[in-house]
Amino acid sequence: MKTNKITAKDLMSAGYTEGKILGKALSVAEQLLQDMDVDVVLSMLTAVLDDEYDGELNELRDMILEDRKVSDIIVLKEQPEKFAIYGADNIDEGAKTQMGVAMALPVSKAGALMPDAHQGYGLPIGGVLATHNAVIPYGVGVDIGCRMALSIFDIPATHFDENHDKYKRELIAHTKFGAGHGYLKDERAQHAVLDNDTFNMTQFISQLKDKAYSQLGTSGGGNHFVEWGVVEFSERDEVLNIDKGSYVALLTHSGSRGMGAQIAGHYTRIAKDICKLPQHAVNLAYLDMNSEVGQEYWLAMNLAGDYASACHDIIHQKLAKAIGGALLAKVENHHNFAWKEKWGGEEVIVHRKGATPAGKGVMGIIPGSMTAPGFLVRGKGLENAINSASHGAGRQMSRTKAINNITKQEMSAILKENKVTLIGAGLDEAPMAYKDINMVMGAQKDLVDIVAKFQPRIVRMADDGSKED
């Protein structure tokens, strides 16, 4: 007797969406799992969804077919556009399949998978997709404008070692983590982003402003972090005007908090109502850029991106003031966003869901894990990769698998071995849950040049692990 379980999340990853059909599929799965393995049942349910199953699941199949009759389904390309893959041997098949579906959209022009890619919703994480005059809310992602920001100070690495406790104390004092968490009214920071006229664009956007105000300068949950570390330049960099040496640096990773998540959810629902795609492609529903709602989402997305940047600004300002020292350089880049760019001689909308912009000369930060190094990079502008690179090491274990397979003792041992002080975080963010960053960097030598290496020393993350807004 099998006791394995299939969840709604598993079925949604396979292409089901919330509603009666998902409920029916869960009921069918529960019955089948009494005698079959999870992988077999998932394969059967996916085949029914794709109308490729001739078995006895007639009732579920009929529900799916009836739903498709009601809708005016958009036909996908019979021959999807080809896409580049970097580090293919270390990318799961689910991500490749998702990218293939994205390339079959009638609006798709070009695509690429970065070496940290893994399966997500709609577009895979680590996926880059160029479309003609269309924007895909789930191609941007839920945490709109999530980004990296690195401040490099004129403070030698030795100062960090001599003042470790001070750096830890200030890090705790000037950061806030946790799903839904924000500042009380007398603690809130001010920033010009709150005066952005886009907050007045619609009633929906306007009602997000107060929560955005309370969460300004916070980091949320999941894989977001604020960390002190040491950045090492093996040679002088003329562009940044930084000499060879090791410097204290601050690295942050977070996005647009609850505001971005609500914008993503709101416009994804609208896109799905307007853009009727086959069931296995439904999370790639897109908005026409010539439509009012397409322009509305575009403005809301940019507002969320500006807000995410403002959160980093405040964190960096607070900690820079706390430790003193002059700022030598600050580098910031974002992912989970869409840009208007030129590709193949025409304007396209480039979606980078968990991918770093890497146009020629463009600076970016690619982190490893809480113990592995991150890299300050400069893009080479490779057109085949749509001017992109990875946004990190990428997961090799799901959060659930990491929690079930990594012990606290193992996590403590690797932190100690790498001389990293950790504040917060769950086992789902353990270093072993991530791919080898050196392997990932090796797979994208044609995409970026390494300028400097960042080694984490004190890392702060949310105490509640994987929970996000």
N, C-alpha and C positions, 0 to 999 in steps of 0.2 A: 504493500500500500504506500503510495507516494504522499508525502506531506509538504512538498514544496508549494510555494505560493506565487501567483502572478498578481501584481498590483495594477492600479489604474495608471500609475506612472509608466510601468513597463509597456502597457498597451498604447499609451499616448506616444511613447517613443517609437512604436511601430507604425503610428499614423492615425490611430483612433483619436477622436475628439470628445470632449465632454458632452453628455447627452444620453438618450435612451439606448443608442447602439453600443456605447461604451458599457453601460450597465448590463446589457444583454451579453456582451462579450465576456465580462467578468463572471457572470453566472455560468456561462458555457465553460470557461476556463476552470472554475471550481469543480465542475462535474468531471471534466476530462482528467484533471490532475489526480483523481483517485486511482487512475490506472496508468498514467503516462508521465514522462519527465517534462520539466518546465520547457526545455528547448524544443521539444516536439510539439507541445501545445502552442507555444508562441509562433512556431513556424506555420502551424495549421491556421491560426487566427490571422496571421499576416497574409497568408495565401488567400483566405476568404476575402480579406479587405481588398486585395489586388485582383479579385475575380479569377483566381488561378487554382481554386480548390474544387474538386469534383466529389468530395466526400458527403457525409450525412449532415453537415451543419446548415441545413436548408433554411431554417427559420432565421438564423443570423444573416445568412447570405441574402435572403429576401428583404430583410429590413434595410440592409445596405443598398441594395438595388433600387428599392422604392425611394429611399432618400435621394439617390442620384437622379431619379426621374423628375422629382420635384424641382431640383435645382438645374440651373443652366450652367452645366459644367464646362469650364475652359479646357480645351484640348491641349495636352502637352506635346512637345516635339517628339516625333518618332525616333529621330536621331539626335540625342542631346549633344550640345557642344562639348568638345574635349576640354579637359582642365589639367593644369600642371599639379604635380604632387611632389613635395619635398620631404625626404625622410620617410618614404612610403612603407618601408619594412616595419616601422614602429608606430604606424597609424592603424587603428582598428577598422575592421571592414564596415562597421556601422557608419562611421564618419564618411568613408568613401561612397557608400550607398546614398547617404543623405546629400552629398555634394552632387552626385549623379542626378538625383531628382531635381535639385536646384538648377542644374544646367539644362533641364528639359523645359523649364518655364519659357513661354513664348517671348518674354522680355529679356531673357538672359543673353549676354554677349560674350562674357569671359569669366573664368573662375580659377581658383588655385587653393590648394590645401597646404597649410604651413606645417612644419615638422612637429609641432606640439598639438596637432589636431586630435579631437576626440568627439564622440557623438553628443549632440545636444538636442534642442528643439528647433525644428525648421532647418536653418542653416547650421552645420556643425560648428562647434567652437574651434577656432583656428581656420575657419573658412572665409575666403574672400570671393565676393561675387559682384561683377559689374553688370548692371542692367540698363536698358534703354528707357529713360523717362519714367521710371517706376521705383518706388521705395517700399521695402519689405520690413514692417515693424519687427518681426521675429528674426529678420536678417541682421538687424541692428542689435537686438537682444533686449533683455529685461533691464539690466543695469546700464542704462544709456550713458554714454560718455565716460564709463569707467576708465581710469587712467593711472599712469605712473608719474611720479614727480620726484626728482633728485636734486637736493641742494648740496653743493660742495663748499666747505668752509676752509679758510686759511689756517686751520688748526691741525697740527701734526698728529699722527696716529698715537704717538706716545702720550699725548694729553688725555686721550680717551682712556687708556689703560690706568693712568694715574688718578682719574676722576670718575671711575665706573659708576659708583653709587649716585653721584650727582646726575649723570646722564639718565640713569634708570629713574630716579626720583622725578626729574622734569618730564620725562616721557609719560609717566603715569599721571602727573598733574595736568598736563595740557592735551590729553587725548581722551576720547570717549568712544566706546565700542558697544555693540549689542543691537539686535534687531529691534526696531522701533524706538530706540533710545535717542533722546535729544536733550537740549539744555533748558533749564527753567528760564523764565522771562528775564530775571536779573542777571543771568549768566550769558545771555545770547550775544553773539558777535554781530557786527555790522559789515555789510559788503555791498558794493555798487550793483551786484547782480540782482538784489532785491528790488531795485528800481527799474528793472527791465520791463518795457511796455508789454512784452509778450504775456506777462502774468495777467494782463487785462484782456487777452484775446478772446477767451470764452469763459463761461461760468465754470466749466469743468477745470480749466487751468487755474482760474482765480482761486478756487477753493483749496488748491494745493499749496498756496503760498505760506499759510501759517505753519504747516508742518515743515515745509522747507526752511522756514526761518528758524524753527526750534532745532532742526538737525544740521544747520550750517556749521561746518567745522568738525563734524563727527565722521566716523568711519564705518559704522554698521557691523555686519557679521560676515559669515562665509570665509573666503580666502583673503579678505582685506586686512591690511597691516600698516603699522607705522614702525619703522626700525632705524636704530642707529647702526652705523657700520663704518668701515674703512674702505675708501676707494683708492685704488692704486693705478697710477699712470706709469707705464714702463718706459715711456719717452714723452718728451714735451709735445703738447697739442697746440699748434699755432692758432687754430680756429677759436678754441676756448681760452687761449692765452694762459694755460696752466702748465707749469714745469713738471718734469719727472718727479715722482714722489708719492707718499701715502698721506691722505687727508681724511679728516673726520667728515662724514656725510650723513644726510638724513634721506631716507627713501620711504615713500608712501604709496599705497595702492588702495584706491576706493573709488566709488562712483557717485551716482546721483540720488542715492538713498531711496526713501519711500516715494518721493516725487517721480523719479525716473521709472520705478516699477509700475506706478499707477498709470503713467502716460503710455507705457508699453502695453499694458493690459487693455486699456481703453481703446487705443487705435488698432490693436490686433483684432479685437472683436468687431470693430467697424469694417476692417479689411476683409475679414472672413464673411461678413454679410454681403459685401459688394463683390468680392473676387471669389467666385465659386470654383475651387480647384478639386481634382480627384482626391479621395480621402487620404491617400498616402502622401499628398503634397500640401494638405490643407494649412499647415503651419507656415507655409511660404506665401500666404495671401498677401497681395501687394496693392498699393495705392497709386493711382495715376498722378504724376506730378503736375498735370494740367488741371486736376480737379481741386475743388475747394478744400476737401478733407485731406488731400495729399499735401497741399501747401500748409494746412493747419498742423499736420503731423510734423512736417519739416521744421517749422518754427518752434514747435514744442520740443522736438528732439534737440535742436540747437540751444534752447533755453536750458534743458537738462544738462547738456554738455558744459555750458557756461557755469551752471550751478556746481557741477562736480569739480570743475577747476577752482571755483571759489572756496570749496571745502578744503582743498589742498593748500591754497594760499594762506588760509587762516591757521592751519596746523603748522605750516612752515614758519610763518611769522612769529607765532607764539614760541616755538622751540628755538628759533634763531635768537630771539630776544632773551630767552632764558639762559642760553649758554654763551652768548657773546660771540665774537669772532666776525670777520668780514666774509661776505659771500663771494666766492670766486666764480661760480657759475650755477645756474639752475636750468635743468633740462626737464621737459614735460612732454609726454605723448599720450594719446588716448586710443582706445579700441572700443568695440561695441558702439559703432557710429557709422554714418554714411556721408560720403563726400561727393561733390561734383568735380569730376576730373576728366582729363582727356585720355582716351585709350583707343589705339587704332585709328587715330585721326578724327574721332568724334567725341562729343561730351557724353559721359556715362555717369551713372550713380554707383559709386563703389562702396559696397558694404564690407566692413571688416569686423566680423564677430569674433573677438578674441584674436586679433591680428594687429601688428604694429605698422603704421605707415613707414615706408622705407624708400621714399623717393630719393633721388641723387642728392647727397649732402644733408639729408634730413636726420636729425638726432633722435635717438630713442633709447629706452631702457628695457632690457629683457631680463626679468628676475629668474632665479632658480627656485630654491625653496628656502625655508627658514634656516637651513644650514649650508646650502649650496650657494656658490657665488652667483651674482647677477652681472650683467654686462651693459656698459654704456657703449652704444653702437652708432655708426653713421651709415645711412642707407646708400646703396649703390644704384638704385633706380632701375631694377630689372623689370622690363615690361612683361615678361612671361609670368612673373610672380605678381603682376599688377601692383608693382612698387610697394611690396609688403614683406613682412617678416613675422616670426612667431611673437606671441605676447608673453611667453614664459616657457617653462619646461613642459607644461601639460601634464594632466593626470594619467597615471598608468593603473590606478586603482580607483574604483568608485568610492564615494564617501562611506557607503555601507560596508564595502569590502575592506576598506582601511580600518574601520572601527572593529570589525570582526576578526581581523588578522594581525593587527599591530598591538603590542602590549605597551602599557605605560612605562615599563622597565626598558623596553627597546627604544622607545622615544627618548627617555631620559639619558640613556647611554649615548645616543648619537648627538644629542645636544651637548653633553659633557665633552665628547670627543672633539667637537668642533668649536668648543669654548663659546657657546651661544647661550645667553640668558633669555628664557622665554617667559612672557607674561600672558596668561590666557591660552586660548587655542584648544581644540579637541584633537583626538587621535585621527580624525578625518583629514587633518592638515599636516600630519606627520611627514617628514621628508621622504620616507619610503613610498608614500602614495604618489609621488611625482616621478616623471621620467628623468633620466640623467641629462642635466642641462648641457654638459659638454658634448654629448651625442647630438642634442638638438642644435647646438651652435655649429657643430661640424656639418650638419645637413643643410645649413643655410650660409655657407661661406660665399656663395655667389650673390647673396642678397644684402649682406651688411659687412662692414669692417668693424672690428672691435677696437674701441678707443681706450677703454679702461675697465678694470674689474672691481666689482663691489662685493665685499665680504660682510654679511650680517654679523652683528655682535650682541645687540639687545633687540628683541622682537616682541611687539605687542599685537595681540589679536583678540577677537571677542571670546569671552569666557564660555559662551554658549555654542561654541564650535560652528556647525554648519548653518545655523539658523540665520536667515536674512529677512529683509523687509518683505 
